[in-house]
Amino acid sequence: MITIDELQETVDDGEPYLQPDGFEDCLLGVLVGIAAPDTLVYDKTKILAKLAQQSMTAEEAQEYFDFNIAGAYVGPKTPVYLETVLP
């Protein structure tokens, strides 16, 4: 498995990937496209499970995720979060 530090070495534009602290094990990969800079992609379900392990209810974890993680725009390389809909 590749680490965040190894991924940072692959950045083409010299600007580091942005990442939420403490969720390295929830990383899925890199979103690559023409219309936006490459961006890290995280598994929303894994993040919610990790938050729930920190003495949060499912509702509290969802609210924290929505406001503090997914809702935090930190620039063009703001990470994105995948919500899996297929089994």
ZIFENBEL-V674783 format. One record per run of one state. SS is the DSSP state (alpha for helix, beta for strand, coil for the rest). FROM is the first residue (numbers start at 1). LEN is the number of residues. If there is no record, write none. Layout:
ss=SS from=FROM len=LEN
ss=SS from=FROM len=LEN
This chain:
ss=coil from=1 len=3
ss=alpha from=4 len=5
ss=coil from=9 len=15
ss=alpha from=24 len=3
ss=beta from=27 len=5
ss=coil from=32 len=7
ss=beta from=39 len=5
ss=alpha from=44 len=9
ss=coil from=53 len=5
ss=alpha from=58 len=13
ss=coil from=71 len=9
ss=beta from=80 len=3
ss=coil from=83 len=5
